[in-house]
Structure formats: C-alpha cells, structure tokens
C-alpha cells in the first residue's frame, strides 16, 4: 500500500503540538493518533516527518511514561522506518536518508539513556536486548565514525564486551575487525574496556577466558593503529586493568602493555610498572604476580635499550658516533662482558679527557644497565658528575631564550677533529688513542687470539663504593665538566632523561 503524504496543516501538525506538550495525556493521545494514521497509509511531508520522529524520540526519554506507552512509540518508529525502506513514503532519497538517520539516532539515544542510568545494568539485560544493542551501536559507529569521540558509544560497547552472556561477547568480538578501520576505534575501545575490566572483574572461568580472548583481539586490532596520534598513550591507559585480581587477566594486560611500547612511552611505562611492583611487594600479593611484573619490566628494558640505540642517530650527535660505534662493536661481539664492562666503565669514567670518549662511555653505561638495581645505581652514580655542566648549559639556554647552542653544534666537528671515515682512517681519529687507553689500560680489556675480548680477572671483582666515581675523585672528568661543552651537556642530559629510576627527584 502506497503511503499518502498529508499536508503540513493536516492532522500531523496537531499531533506534533501534543507530542511536544508537557502533558502526559496529550503525549499518549498524540502517539496513538500518529500510529493510527501511519497504519492507515499516511505520513507527513518530509520536513514535518523529521519533526515527528524527534517528537516520538523525546517521549521515549520521558521517565514518567509507562513501558506500554514506550513500546507503542517504538512500534510507531518501526512502522515509519518500514514505510521508508519499502519506498512507500513517496520521498526522494535524501529525505529518506535523513529520516532513517533520525530514527537511528532516537533508538541509539534510548539505548544509551538506559545504560547511563546504571552502566552495569546493560550486562544484565536479556540476551536479545544485548544483541540488539550491539547491532545498533555497531551500525552507529559505521554510519557516523565521528561517534567514536562520544564516550557514551564507547562505554556502551565496552560494557557489552564484558557481558556474562558468551553469545553477546562473541558478537562483540566478531564485530571488532570490521570496526577497526574506524579512525581511533581500537584506541578508544581498548582503553574503555581496560577501565571497565577493573570495575567489573570476570567471575566464572568462562568469563575469565572470554576476557583473555577479548584482550588478545584488542591487541590485534590496536597494532593496526600505530600511527594514531595518541598511540603512545595507550600503553599508559591499559595498566589500569591490573587492578583486576585475576592472574590470567593481569598477564594478558601486561602483554598488551609491552606490545604498545614505543621509544616515547617506555620510560613512563617502566616507572608505572615499578610503582606497581613496589605496591605488590608491600601488600599481601602472591609472588607469582610480582614475577609477572618483573618479567614485563625486563621486556621494557629491552625496548629501552633499542631506544638508546636510536638515540645516537640524531644528526647533531654525528661528532660522537665514531667513538660510540667503536665501543658498540666490542659490546655486540662480546655480550657476556656486559656486567664487567659496566663496572669497569663506572670505575674508569673519571679518566676521560675528551667529549667524544665521555659521550661514548656514558652511552655504553646506559646500554649495559639491564636490571632495575643497575639502572637505579647508574643514575645515582653518574647524575652528580654532570650536574654542574647541565646546570650551566641550562642557564645559557635560558639566557639565549630557550634555544639550543646551535653555533657550538656547528663548530663541534672542528673542535673534535670529526671526519668520521672508514675503517682505514679510524686510526687517524684523535679520540682513538684515548678510547683504547680507557678500555685496555684503565678497565683491563684484552683481545684474545680468536678475536674476542675479555677483562682481566683482577677487574671482575664486584664494584666497591670506591669503584663508583664521585665529585672528589673525577680527575680528568672534572676538568672536562668545568670546560662547559654545550654539545656534551645536551647529549648527557638527553641520555639521562631516558634512564629510569625508582623515584623521580
């Protein structure tokens, strides 16, 4: 049956007045009248149709209407939708699209209003109602990608992802890949899900398995958004779910944290996990969780070392690269020397005379610091040595308006004799003799017949308090610091900022 468009001055105009009235009686009468007209094959003209849909939607939101009234309103909206889809409304395509979108918005608003009255209630709805909500929200994300910025949409879907009904969880999980192309979806949903996971921890074994699988799926889709402008923040949002007491969930959360590491966030992530480890050590928490945290922190340190490796590629540090590469080659070919080399460099740091050798030594010390204890010890040991240099250069930058000392960077290659050549020209580098003296004389490095390196047994003993350089025993280093090399200060300052310590001072 074809629909008849009545003129705006007809019955629907009076219906709109009653729908927009504050009188519940008038509202119900208007709804019944509209329902009867639509069932009889009549619809208002397009302009009034959108107003009619909005009026019906606003009555769905009124708390004083009984459920039977709201069901009648819902049925009327569905009848309008059916008439438009079946092309019985004699409307052009743009008007049809506008009316269908208005109906969809009404229905989504109803779902969200129900959820936000008590966000936990959505997880207690009937299975059919939950599945309907999943479908509505997914369609809304697809038709209106900007809705990913609407916390109502995101929170609603995350709530359904935590449903105790496995069929609902599977429905949510099945939609994730198709929604991942929506800009920012994976980022927003991962953060929201982890936040709710702490508030609503899974109880049964099947819920726990569902949560682990869901986290795994979120990890998969999140890795497709590494170029998102806020991806660096994701590794800091996820650990909130560590408040969930289930070990399997915590382990999967830590897996996500490590997966989301970047050179930008690794320092903050390690500090966050170390704080969690400190809390776990002081509370009555099983040792297994502490071990999980320690393993995650170790993985973070591996990523941290990669960021240190990338750090030296900054063009302004070109004058230090030759010296750094020299010691890097020794470290790469002799990984078992790491611990002895760390102790030796800390002992011998006071003997450095030039900026390239000093930069290479500090870089190697940072790279050799693997354990939490070593990292903290290194920060305590070397930070005071460069305090005067860093303070002085900070003051110079302040005087110059916060800019870098560009002129000194530009003439650095002349000052350091920097002509970073090939292997044949390496022995012409002015820093080479000093670097060999540092490694082979002060540290005790020796080259074996097979080309590998070792450290003399007398140098392998545990570092004592006298092994750690101090301001009173820096010798050549003290003179170098007093010289006030701006490039060295910039290098050391940036490198120290990447080191992670337990408590920030």
C-alpha positions as CSV (number, residue, x, y, z in Angstrom):
1,X,0.0,0.0,0.0
2,X,1.5,3.4,-1.0
3,X,1.8,6.0,1.7
4,X,0.0,9.3,1.3
5,X,1.8,12.5,2.3
6,X,-0.6,14.7,4.1
7,X,-0.1,18.5,4.0
8,X,1.7,20.1,7.0
9,X,-1.6,21.8,8.1
10,X,-3.3,18.4,8.5
11,X,-3.6,16.1,11.4
12,X,0.1,15.7,11.9
13,X,0.5,19.3,12.8
14,X,-1.8,18.9,15.8
15,X,-0.1,15.6,16.6
16,X,3.2,17.5,16.9
17,X,1.8,20.1,19.2
18,X,0.5,17.3,21.5
19,X,3.7,15.3,21.3
20,X,5.8,18.4,22.4
21,X,3.3,19.2,25.2
22,X,4.3,18.7,28.8
23,X,1.0,16.8,29.4
24,X,1.5,13.0,29.5
25,X,-2.2,12.6,28.5
26,X,-1.7,14.7,25.4
27,X,1.5,12.8,24.6
28,X,-0.2,9.5,24.7
29,X,-3.1,10.7,22.6
30,X,-0.7,12.1,20.0
31,X,1.2,8.9,19.8
32,X,-2.0,6.8,19.3
33,X,-3.3,9.2,16.7
34,X,0.1,9.1,14.8
35,X,0.1,5.3,15.0
36,X,-3.4,5.1,13.5
37,X,-2.6,7.5,10.7
38,X,0.6,5.6,9.7
39,X,-1.2,2.2,9.9
40,X,-3.8,3.8,7.5
41,X,-1.1,4.6,5.0
42,X,-0.5,8.3,5.8
43,X,2.8,10.1,6.5
44,X,3.6,13.8,6.9
45,X,5.7,15.7,4.3
46,X,9.5,15.2,4.8
47,X,10.1,18.4,6.8
48,X,7.3,17.5,9.3
49,X,8.3,13.8,9.3
50,X,11.7,14.5,10.9
51,X,10.0,16.7,13.5
52,X,7.5,13.8,14.2
53,X,10.4,11.4,14.6
54,X,12.2,13.8,17.0
55,X,8.9,14.2,19.0
56,X,8.4,10.5,19.3
57,X,12.1,10.1,20.4
58,X,11.8,12.8,23.0
59,X,8.8,11.0,24.5
60,X,10.8,7.8,24.7
61,X,13.2,9.7,27.0
62,X,10.5,10.9,29.4
63,X,10.7,8.8,32.6
64,X,7.0,9.2,33.5
65,X,5.7,7.3,30.5
66,X,4.8,3.7,31.3
67,X,6.6,0.9,29.5
68,X,3.4,0.1,27.4
69,X,3.5,3.7,26.1
70,X,7.2,3.5,25.2
71,X,6.5,0.2,23.4
72,X,3.8,2.0,21.4
73,X,6.3,4.8,20.5
74,X,8.9,2.2,19.4
75,X,6.4,0.4,17.3
76,X,5.4,3.7,15.6
77,X,9.0,4.5,14.8
78,X,9.5,1.0,13.3
79,X,6.4,1.4,11.2
80,X,7.8,4.7,9.8
81,X,11.1,3.0,9.2
82,X,9.5,0.1,7.3
83,X,7.5,2.5,5.2
84,X,10.6,4.5,4.2
85,X,12.7,1.4,3.5
86,X,9.9,-0.2,1.4
87,X,9.6,3.1,-0.6
88,X,6.0,3.6,0.4
89,X,6.6,7.1,1.5
90,X,6.8,8.9,-1.8
91,X,10.0,10.7,-0.7
92,X,13.3,11.4,-2.5
93,X,16.4,9.6,-1.4
94,X,18.0,12.4,0.6
95,X,14.8,12.9,2.6
96,X,14.6,9.1,3.2
97,X,18.2,9.0,4.4
98,X,17.6,12.0,6.7
99,X,14.5,10.4,8.2
100,X,16.2,7.0,8.7
101,X,19.2,8.6,10.4
102,X,16.8,10.5,12.7
103,X,15.1,7.2,13.7
104,X,18.5,5.6,14.3
105,X,19.6,8.4,16.5
106,X,16.4,8.1,18.5
107,X,17.0,4.4,19.1
108,X,20.6,4.8,20.0
109,X,19.8,7.6,22.4
110,X,17.3,5.2,24.1
111,X,19.9,2.5,24.4
112,X,22.5,5.0,25.9
113,X,20.0,6.5,28.3
114,X,19.2,3.1,29.7
115,X,22.9,2.3,30.0
116,X,23.8,5.5,31.7
117,X,21.1,5.2,34.3
118,X,23.2,2.3,35.6
119,X,26.1,1.2,33.4
120,X,26.2,-2.3,35.0
121,X,22.6,-3.0,34.0
122,X,23.3,-3.4,30.3
123,X,25.2,-6.6,31.3
124,X,22.1,-7.8,33.0
125,X,19.7,-7.2,30.1
126,X,18.2,-10.2,28.2
127,X,20.4,-11.8,25.6
128,X,18.2,-10.5,22.8
129,X,18.3,-6.9,24.2
130,X,22.0,-7.0,24.5
131,X,22.5,-8.4,21.0
132,X,20.2,-5.6,19.7
133,X,22.3,-3.0,21.5
134,X,25.4,-4.5,19.9
135,X,23.9,-4.2,16.5
136,X,22.6,-0.6,17.0
137,X,25.9,0.7,18.3
138,X,28.0,-1.0,15.6
139,X,25.7,0.5,12.9
140,X,26.1,3.8,14.5
141,X,29.9,3.6,14.5
142,X,29.9,2.7,10.9
143,X,27.4,5.4,9.7
144,X,28.8,8.1,12.0
145,X,32.6,7.5,12.5
146,X,32.8,10.7,14.5
147,X,30.8,9.0,17.2
148,X,34.0,7.3,18.4
149,X,34.6,10.5,20.3
150,X,31.3,10.0,22.1
151,X,32.1,8.4,25.4
152,X,28.6,7.1,25.6
153,X,29.0,4.9,22.5
154,X,32.4,3.6,23.5
155,X,31.4,2.9,27.1
156,X,28.2,1.1,26.0
157,X,30.1,-1.2,23.6
158,X,32.8,-1.9,26.2
159,X,30.1,-2.8,28.7
160,X,28.6,-5.3,26.3
161,X,32.1,-6.7,25.7
162,X,32.1,-7.7,29.4
163,X,28.7,-9.3,29.2
164,X,28.3,-12.6,31.2
165,X,26.5,-14.0,28.2
166,X,29.0,-15.7,25.9
167,X,26.9,-15.1,22.8
168,X,27.0,-11.4,23.4
169,X,30.8,-11.4,24.0
170,X,31.2,-13.4,20.7
171,X,29.0,-10.9,18.9
172,X,31.2,-8.0,20.1
173,X,34.4,-9.9,19.3
174,X,33.2,-10.7,15.8
175,X,32.5,-7.0,15.0
176,X,35.9,-5.7,16.2
177,X,37.8,-6.4,12.9
178,X,35.1,-4.7,10.8
179,X,35.1,-1.7,13.1
180,X,38.9,-1.3,13.4
181,X,39.1,0.8,10.3
182,X,37.0,3.5,12.0
183,X,39.6,6.1,13.0
184,X,40.5,5.8,16.6
185,X,38.2,2.9,17.3
186,X,40.8,0.4,18.5
187,X,42.5,3.0,20.7
188,X,39.2,4.2,22.4
189,X,37.8,0.7,22.8
190,X,41.0,-0.8,24.3
191,X,41.2,2.0,26.9
192,X,37.5,1.8,27.7
193,X,37.5,-2.0,28.0
194,X,40.5,-2.0,30.3
195,X,38.9,0.7,32.5
196,X,35.7,-1.4,32.9
197,X,37.7,-4.6,33.4
198,X,38.8,-3.2,36.7
199,X,35.3,-2.1,37.7
200,X,33.6,-5.4,36.6
201,X,36.1,-8.2,37.0
202,X,35.1,-11.6,35.4
203,X,33.8,-14.1,37.9
204,X,33.4,-17.5,36.3
205,X,36.0,-19.5,34.4
206,X,34.2,-18.9,31.1
207,X,34.1,-15.1,31.7
208,X,37.8,-15.1,32.5
209,X,38.5,-17.0,29.2
210,X,36.3,-14.5,27.4
211,X,38.2,-11.6,28.9
212,X,41.6,-13.0,27.9
213,X,40.4,-13.7,24.4
214,X,38.9,-10.2,24.1
215,X,42.2,-8.6,25.3
216,X,44.0,-10.7,22.7
217,X,41.6,-9.4,20.0
218,X,42.0,-5.8,21.1
219,X,45.8,-6.2,21.0
220,X,45.5,-7.5,17.4
221,X,43.3,-4.5,16.2
222,X,45.3,-2.0,18.2
223,X,48.5,-2.9,16.4
224,X,46.9,-1.6,13.2
225,X,46.8,1.9,14.7
226,X,50.4,2.6,15.5
227,X,50.2,5.8,13.5
228,X,47.4,7.2,15.7
229,X,48.5,10.4,17.3
230,X,47.7,9.1,20.8
231,X,49.2,5.6,20.3
232,X,52.0,6.5,22.7
233,X,49.4,7.0,25.5
234,X,47.8,3.6,25.0
235,X,50.5,1.7,27.0
236,X,49.8,4.0,29.9
237,X,46.0,3.6,29.8
238,X,46.0,-0.2,29.7
239,X,47.7,-0.9,33.1
240,X,44.6,0.4,34.9
241,X,43.2,-3.2,34.3
242,X,45.9,-4.5,36.5
243,X,43.5,-3.7,39.4
244,X,41.7,-6.9,38.2
245,X,42.7,-9.6,40.7
246,X,42.6,-12.5,38.1
247,X,46.2,-13.6,37.3
248,X,45.3,-14.7,33.7
249,X,43.8,-11.3,33.0
250,X,46.8,-9.5,34.6
251,X,49.2,-11.5,32.5
252,X,47.3,-10.6,29.3
253,X,47.2,-6.9,30.3
254,X,50.9,-6.9,30.8
255,X,51.3,-8.5,27.4
256,X,49.3,-5.6,25.9
257,X,51.5,-3.1,27.8
258,X,54.7,-4.5,26.3
259,X,53.1,-4.7,22.8
260,X,52.2,-1.0,23.0
261,X,55.7,0.2,23.9
262,X,57.3,3.0,21.9
263,X,60.6,4.9,22.5
264,X,58.4,7.8,23.7
265,X,56.4,6.0,26.4
266,X,58.9,3.3,27.6
267,X,60.3,5.4,30.4
268,X,56.8,6.2,31.8
269,X,55.6,2.6,31.4
270,X,58.6,1.3,33.4
271,X,58.0,3.8,36.2
272,X,54.4,2.8,36.3
273,X,55.2,-0.9,36.5
274,X,57.9,-0.3,39.1
275,X,55.4,1.5,41.2
276,X,53.0,-1.4,40.8
277,X,55.8,-3.8,41.8
278,X,56.6,-1.7,44.9
279,X,52.9,-1.9,45.9
280,X,52.8,-5.6,45.3
281,X,55.9,-6.2,47.4
282,X,54.5,-4.3,50.4
283,X,51.0,-5.9,50.1
284,X,49.8,-9.4,50.6
285,X,50.1,-10.3,47.0
286,X,51.3,-13.7,45.7
287,X,54.8,-13.9,44.4
288,X,53.6,-15.0,41.0
289,X,52.2,-11.6,40.3
290,X,55.4,-9.9,41.3
291,X,57.3,-12.2,39.0
292,X,55.0,-11.3,36.1
293,X,55.7,-7.6,36.8
294,X,59.4,-8.2,36.8
295,X,59.3,-10.1,33.5
296,X,57.3,-7.2,31.9
297,X,59.8,-4.7,33.3
298,X,62.7,-6.7,31.8
299,X,61.0,-6.6,28.4
300,X,60.6,-2.9,28.8
301,X,64.3,-2.5,29.4
302,X,65.0,-4.4,26.2
303,X,62.8,-1.9,24.4
304,X,64.5,0.9,26.3
305,X,67.9,-0.3,25.0
306,X,66.6,-0.1,21.5
307,X,65.5,3.5,22.1
308,X,69.0,4.2,23.4
309,X,70.5,2.7,20.2
310,X,68.2,5.0,18.1
311,X,69.1,8.0,20.3
312,X,72.6,8.4,18.8
313,X,71.3,8.7,15.3
314,X,70.3,12.3,15.9
315,X,72.4,14.3,13.3
316,X,73.6,16.8,15.9
317,X,75.5,13.9,17.6
318,X,77.4,12.9,14.5
319,X,80.6,14.0,16.1
320,X,80.2,11.3,18.8
321,X,79.2,8.4,16.5
322,X,82.7,7.2,15.6
323,X,83.7,6.8,19.2
324,X,80.3,5.2,20.1
325,X,80.5,2.8,17.2
326,X,83.9,1.7,18.4
327,X,82.7,0.6,21.8
328,X,79.4,-0.7,20.4
329,X,81.3,-3.2,18.1
330,X,83.1,-4.6,21.2
331,X,79.8,-4.9,23.1
332,X,77.9,-6.5,20.3
333,X,80.6,-9.2,19.7
334,X,81.1,-9.9,23.4
335,X,77.7,-9.7,25.2
336,X,78.9,-11.7,28.2
337,X,81.2,-8.8,29.1
338,X,78.2,-6.6,29.8
339,X,78.3,-6.7,33.6
340,X,82.1,-6.4,33.8
341,X,82.2,-3.6,31.3
342,X,79.5,-1.7,33.3
343,X,81.6,-1.9,36.4
344,X,84.8,-1.0,34.6
345,X,83.3,2.0,32.9
346,X,81.9,3.3,36.2
347,X,85.4,2.9,37.7
348,X,87.2,4.5,34.8
349,X,84.8,7.3,34.0
350,X,87.0,9.8,35.9
351,X,89.8,9.3,33.5
352,X,88.0,10.5,30.3
353,X,89.6,13.7,28.8
354,X,87.5,14.4,25.7
355,X,83.8,14.9,25.0
356,X,83.5,12.1,22.3
357,X,85.0,9.5,24.7
358,X,82.9,10.8,27.6
359,X,79.8,10.6,25.5
360,X,80.6,7.0,24.3
361,X,81.3,5.9,27.9
362,X,78.1,7.3,29.3
363,X,76.1,5.8,26.4
364,X,77.7,2.4,27.0
365,X,77.0,2.6,30.7
366,X,73.3,3.3,30.0
367,X,73.2,0.4,27.5
368,X,74.8,-2.0,29.9
369,X,72.3,-1.2,32.7
370,X,69.8,-4.0,32.3
371,X,68.4,-4.8,35.8
372,X,66.3,-2.4,37.9
373,X,69.1,-2.2,40.5
374,X,71.7,-1.4,37.9
375,X,69.6,1.3,36.3
376,X,69.0,3.0,39.7
377,X,72.6,2.6,40.7
378,X,73.8,4.2,37.4
379,X,71.5,7.2,37.9
380,X,72.8,7.7,41.4
381,X,76.4,7.3,40.3
382,X,76.7,9.5,37.2
383,X,74.0,12.2,37.7
384,X,76.0,14.2,40.2
385,X,79.1,14.1,38.0
386,X,77.4,16.2,35.3
387,X,75.2,18.4,37.5
388,X,77.4,21.5,37.1
389,X,77.7,21.0,33.4
390,X,74.0,20.6,32.9
391,X,73.1,23.5,35.2
392,X,75.4,25.8,33.4
393,X,74.1,24.9,29.9
394,X,70.5,25.2,31.1
395,X,71.4,28.7,32.3
396,X,73.0,29.6,28.9
397,X,69.9,28.3,27.1
398,X,67.7,30.4,29.4
399,X,69.8,33.5,28.7
400,X,69.5,32.8,24.9
401,X,65.7,32.5,25.1
402,X,65.5,28.7,25.4
403,X,67.2,27.9,22.2
404,X,69.9,25.3,21.6
405,X,73.5,26.4,21.3
406,X,73.4,26.0,17.5
407,X,76.8,27.7,16.9
408,X,78.6,25.3,19.1
409,X,76.9,22.3,17.4
410,X,78.1,23.6,14.0
411,X,81.7,24.0,15.0
412,X,81.8,20.8,17.0
413,X,83.3,18.7,14.2
414,X,86.2,21.1,14.1
415,X,86.7,21.0,17.8
416,X,86.6,17.2,18.0
417,X,88.5,16.7,14.8
418,X,85.4,14.9,13.3
419,X,86.0,13.4,10.0
420,X,84.1,10.1,10.5
421,X,85.8,8.0,7.9
422,X,86.1,4.3,7.1
423,X,88.0,1.6,8.9
424,X,91.3,2.6,7.3
425,X,91.0,6.1,8.5
426,X,89.9,5.2,12.0
427,X,93.4,5.3,13.5
428,X,93.6,9.0,12.4
429,X,90.8,9.9,14.8
430,X,92.1,11.9,17.8
431,X,89.8,10.1,20.2
432,X,91.0,6.6,19.3
433,X,94.1,6.6,21.5
434,X,92.2,7.9,24.5
435,X,89.4,5.3,24.0
436,X,92.0,2.5,23.8
437,X,93.6,3.7,26.9
438,X,90.3,3.8,28.7
439,X,89.3,0.3,27.7
440,X,92.6,-1.6,27.6
441,X,94.5,0.2,30.4
442,X,92.0,1.5,32.9
443,X,89.4,-1.2,32.5
444,X,91.7,-4.1,31.7
445,X,90.1,-5.2,28.4
446,X,92.3,-7.7,26.5
447,X,91.9,-9.1,23.0
448,X,92.1,-12.9,22.7
449,X,93.7,-14.9,20.0
450,X,90.3,-15.7,18.4
451,X,89.5,-12.0,18.1
452,X,87.1,-11.9,21.1
453,X,87.6,-9.7,24.2
454,X,88.0,-10.4,27.9
455,X,88.5,-8.4,31.0
456,X,91.4,-9.3,33.3
457,X,90.4,-11.3,36.3
458,X,91.5,-8.5,38.7
459,X,88.9,-6.3,37.1
460,X,86.0,-8.7,37.5
461,X,85.5,-8.3,41.3
462,X,82.4,-6.7,42.5
463,X,82.4,-2.9,42.4
464,X,83.0,-1.4,45.8
465,X,82.0,2.0,46.9
466,X,85.4,3.3,45.7
467,X,84.7,1.9,42.2
468,X,81.9,4.5,41.7
469,X,83.2,7.9,40.6
470,X,82.5,10.8,42.8
471,X,82.9,14.6,42.5
472,X,86.0,14.3,44.7
473,X,87.8,11.7,42.5
474,X,86.9,12.7,39.0
475,X,90.3,13.9,37.9
476,X,90.1,14.4,34.1
477,X,86.3,14.3,34.1
478,X,86.2,17.2,36.5
479,X,88.2,19.3,34.1
480,X,86.1,18.3,31.2
481,X,82.9,19.2,33.1
482,X,84.3,22.6,34.0
483,X,85.1,23.3,30.4
484,X,81.3,23.5,29.8
485,X,80.9,21.7,26.4
486,X,77.3,22.5,25.3
487,X,77.0,19.5,23.0
488,X,78.2,17.1,25.6
489,X,75.8,18.6,28.1
490,X,72.9,18.2,25.6
491,X,73.9,14.6,24.9
492,X,74.3,13.6,28.5
493,X,71.1,15.4,29.5
494,X,69.0,13.7,26.9
495,X,70.6,10.3,27.7
496,X,70.0,10.7,31.5
497,X,66.4,11.6,30.8
498,X,66.0,8.2,29.2
499,X,67.3,6.3,32.2
500,X,64.6,5.2,34.5
501,X,64.9,5.4,38.3
502,X,62.6,4.2,41.0
503,X,61.7,7.6,42.5
504,X,61.9,10.8,40.5
505,X,63.6,13.6,42.4
